[in-house]
Amino acid sequence: MELATEIAILGTGFGGTLTALLLHRQGRRVVLIDRGRHPRFLIGESSTPIADLVWQQLCTRYQLPRLEALAKWGPWQREYPQLDCGLKRGFSYYRHHPDRHFEPNADHTNELLIAASNHDDSADTHWYRPDFDQFLVSEARREGIAVLEETTLDAITGREPWRLTGRHLDEPFALTAEFVIDATGEGSFLPRHLALSPQVESLQTRSRSVYGHFTGVDLWGPEYVHRGGRTADHPFACDDAALHHVIDGGWMYVLRFRSGVTSAGFLLNLEHHADRAAWSAEAEWQWLLARYPSIGRQFSRAETTPLCGPLRKTGRVQRRWSRCADRDWALLPFTAYGLDALHSTGNAHTLRGVERLADLLGTRWDHPDLAPGLAHYDTQLSREIDVLDQVVAGCYQAFADFRLFSSFAMLYFAGAIFSEVRRRQGKSGVHDDFLLANEPDYRNRLDRGVAELRQILSTGPVTAPRAEQFRQFIEREIAPYNMAGLCDPARHNMYPYLD
Ligand SMILES: Cc1cc2nc3c(=O)[nH]c(=O)nc-3n(C[C@H](O)[C@H](O)[C@H](O)COP(=O)(O)OP(=O)(O)OC[C@H]3O[C@@H](n4cnc5c(N)ncnc54)[C@H](O)[C@@H]3O)c2cc1C
């Protein structure tokens, strides 16, 4: 098979397929290629307010009304009940200690709930990626976009145009394209074939993962109540959330879908949890559940789903490449880097990357401004990766003491909420940075927060007055961005959504 196109997009995760739809809408000729076939197992599921907002704005700008309902829980349930999805009212975090059941206390000092919506209808969602990605691919086909699944690429040669070769359904395959977008995520086809240099050592976050999709996972709320927890002032049901169990040197995400499937995984700091290479994923999973008995109870009946198969285990999750774009190729964010799932920043960042590339290639194709635009995409993405890394690495350090974590994490939430509101008000747009990464003032405050955190942690056990000083310090630092009353001790770590 021999094909020619303007833009080849490698990877039919939601990132690649959405990019294809937006470019097609602007009259560009695109071909989508994936080595797999839908539906297939994939993680990276939890949306956030900024992800929903960008999704909605893209649907409006590029006239994709059939996709709009996927931006919120309520419309999604009404329009696409057949596509599995989870209700996410916010973020919930619980601090566990080894060999002890979770012990709630009246002041919620070992838990943190941050609402991201004020009712279910407008809530964020967890995207069940086998359904979600397959639906987007069917929409791309419906629009007349060529989608080639089960296509294994072996090489990329030439330039002006590029020539991609491999096999499609066991037949030899070749595609010429003027521009290539790599949306293969961890597959990282283009970086490997263009011999970009890995830059993972520039990242401070160091974690690995054990994860899967399960049935039979119990709700956390009843276990929490059984242990004496008080839910009267919870701003939402703690299971209708991206539920985080924080443990020594790591954390676990638990994302429930309506169908009864739950996506869950541990992210483990490599210093605290050196890779037990000899252990299977199953052995390590069981060891962690035994070590944290309340989590163990929640997962005591859990079994992996047939589509997922056995539990999966990774080495270091972080990846990063030396470049994100050049004049005739670009990487979507999740190809350019992989960080950690903490706070669910990945999908929103991917959508911001899709949005920028669609705008650049749609409006400046065959225009001298395209190359400088792509150079800007490269530096901007790099800057954003550095900021996200600083936030996530800082949170891992703060896990040591939940009082520090629940203050430090506010540097992230204040920035995220501030940038969401600014965007909602039309004060920022397509080419502004993700998470205020280009605001020197915000970055300075983040730097100071990290420095203060390190200083406290380096001086031995954290006393109550020291933890309170840190809270006050962060409260002052986030003040110009704090639109949600974060760091307020009167809230006892329970933050409702403020319109
Ligand atoms: C453990 C973990 C948990 C995460 N959880 C969250 C979360 O809760 N919320 C969030 O916002 N983000 C999360 N993320 C990030 C999220 O996974 C990414 O943002 C998202 O998957 C990016 O989508 P994508 O379409 O760009 O890439 P992907 O989803 O990775 O899709 C890549 C596609 O490319 C195809 N492919 C791969 N290699 C090749 C090749 N050589 N040739 C052709 N096709 C290829 C694959 O088959 C796949 O279809 C998580 C990441 C990890 C590692």
The ligand as an SDF file (V2000), in Angstrom:
LIG
                    3D

 53 58  0  0  0  0  0  0  0  0999 V2000
    0.4720    5.6160   35.1530 C   0  0  0  0  0  0  0  0  0  0  0  0
   -0.1320    6.7880   34.4130 C   0  0  0  0  0  0  0  0  0  0  0  0
   -1.3830    7.2640   34.7970 C   0  0  0  0  0  0  0  0  0  0  0  0
   -1.9190    8.3970   34.1600 C   0  0  0  0  0  0  0  0  0  0  0  0
   -3.1020    8.9010   34.6110 N   0  0  0  0  0  0  0  0  0  0  0  0
   -3.5600   10.0610   34.1100 C   0  0  0  0  0  0  0  0  0  0  0  0
   -4.7630   10.6460   34.6030 C   0  0  0  0  0  0  0  0  0  0  0  0
   -5.4480   10.1110   35.4640 O   0  0  0  0  0  0  0  0  0  0  0  0
   -5.1580   11.8320   34.0770 N   0  0  0  0  0  0  0  0  0  0  0  0
   -4.4460   12.4590   33.1110 C   0  0  0  0  0  0  0  0  0  0  0  0
   -4.8160   13.5760   32.7220 O   0  0  0  0  0  0  0  0  0  0  0  0
   -3.3470   11.8890   32.5640 N   0  0  0  0  0  0  0  0  0  0  0  0
   -2.8840   10.7230   33.0520 C   0  0  0  0  0  0  0  0  0  0  0  0
   -1.7700   10.1670   32.5220 N   0  0  0  0  0  0  0  0  0  0  0  0
   -1.2020   10.7670   31.3140 C   0  0  0  0  0  0  0  0  0  0  0  0
   -2.0290   10.2640   30.1010 C   0  0  0  0  0  0  0  0  0  0  0  0
   -1.7970    8.8760   29.9690 O   0  0  0  0  0  0  0  0  0  0  0  0
   -1.6300   10.9690   28.8070 C   0  0  0  0  0  0  0  0  0  0  0  0
   -1.8120   12.3500   28.9710 O   0  0  0  0  0  0  0  0  0  0  0  0
   -2.4960   10.5080   27.6280 C   0  0  0  0  0  0  0  0  0  0  0  0
   -2.5210    9.1170   27.5150 O   0  0  0  0  0  0  0  0  0  0  0  0
   -1.9600   11.0990   26.3510 C   0  0  0  0  0  0  0  0  0  0  0  0
   -2.7510   10.6600   25.2760 O   0  0  0  0  0  0  0  0  0  0  0  0
   -2.1300   10.4460   23.8350 P   0  0  0  0  0  0  0  0  0  0  0  0
   -3.2680   10.1520   22.9400 O   0  0  0  0  0  0  0  0  0  0  0  0
   -1.2440   11.6000   23.5060 O   0  0  0  0  0  0  0  0  0  0  0  0
   -1.1530    9.1800   23.9690 O   0  0  0  0  0  0  0  0  0  0  0  0
   -1.4970    7.6800   24.3680 P   0  0  0  0  0  0  0  0  0  0  0  0
   -2.7170    7.6360   25.1650 O   0  0  0  0  0  0  0  0  0  0  0  0
   -0.2690    7.1020   24.9810 O   0  0  0  0  0  0  0  0  0  0  0  0
   -1.7740    6.9500   22.9700 O   0  0  0  0  0  0  0  0  0  0  0  0
   -0.7030    6.5370   22.1540 C   0  0  0  0  0  0  0  0  0  0  0  0
   -1.2250    5.7370   20.9760 C   0  0  0  0  0  0  0  0  0  0  0  0
   -0.1200    5.5200   20.1020 O   0  0  0  0  0  0  0  0  0  0  0  0
   -0.0860    4.1670   19.6920 C   0  0  0  0  0  0  0  0  0  0  0  0
    1.3160    3.8260   19.4070 N   0  0  0  0  0  0  0  0  0  0  0  0
    2.3240    3.6620   20.2810 C   0  0  0  0  0  0  0  0  0  0  0  0
    3.4660    3.4010   19.6390 N   0  0  0  0  0  0  0  0  0  0  0  0
    3.1840    3.4090   18.3210 C   0  0  0  0  0  0  0  0  0  0  0  0
    3.9610    3.2220   17.1440 C   0  0  0  0  0  0  0  0  0  0  0  0
    5.2660    2.9580   17.1960 N   0  0  0  0  0  0  0  0  0  0  0  0
    3.3400    3.3120   15.9510 N   0  0  0  0  0  0  0  0  0  0  0  0
    2.0080    3.5650   15.8790 C   0  0  0  0  0  0  0  0  0  0  0  0
    1.2340    3.7490   16.9640 N   0  0  0  0  0  0  0  0  0  0  0  0
    1.8120    3.6820   18.1660 C   0  0  0  0  0  0  0  0  0  0  0  0
   -0.6950    3.3970   20.8520 C   0  0  0  0  0  0  0  0  0  0  0  0
   -1.2330    2.1630   20.3860 O   0  0  0  0  0  0  0  0  0  0  0  0
   -1.7770    4.3760   21.3340 C   0  0  0  0  0  0  0  0  0  0  0  0
   -2.9910    4.1600   20.6420 O   0  0  0  0  0  0  0  0  0  0  0  0
   -1.2180    9.0240   33.1080 C   0  0  0  0  0  0  0  0  0  0  0  0
    0.0070    8.4990   32.6880 C   0  0  0  0  0  0  0  0  0  0  0  0
    0.5440    7.3960   33.3270 C   0  0  0  0  0  0  0  0  0  0  0  0
    1.8770    6.8640   32.8620 C   0  0  0  0  0  0  0  0  0  0  0  0
  1  2  1  0
  2  3  1  0
  2 52  2  0
  3  4  2  0
  4  5  1  0
  4 50  1  0
  5  6  2  0
  6  7  1  0
  6 13  1  0
  7  8  2  0
  7  9  1  0
  9 10  1  0
 10 11  2  0
 10 12  1  0
 12 13  2  0
 13 14  1  0
 14 15  1  0
 14 50  1  0
 15 16  1  0
 16 17  1  0
 16 18  1  0
 18 19  1  0
 18 20  1  0
 20 21  1  0
 20 22  1  0
 22 23  1  0
 23 24  1  0
 24 25  2  0
 24 26  1  0
 24 27  1  0
 27 28  1  0
 28 29  2  0
 28 30  1  0
 28 31  1  0
 31 32  1  0
 32 33  1  0
 33 34  1  0
 33 48  1  0
 34 35  1  0
 35 36  1  0
 35 46  1  0
 36 37  1  0
 36 45  1  0
 37 38  2  0
 38 39  1  0
 39 40  1  0
 39 45  2  0
 40 41  1  0
 40 42  2  0
 42 43  1  0
 43 44  2  0
 44 45  1  0
 46 47  1  0
 46 48  1  0
 48 49  1  0
 50 51  2  0
 51 52  1  0
 52 53  1  0
M  END
$$$$
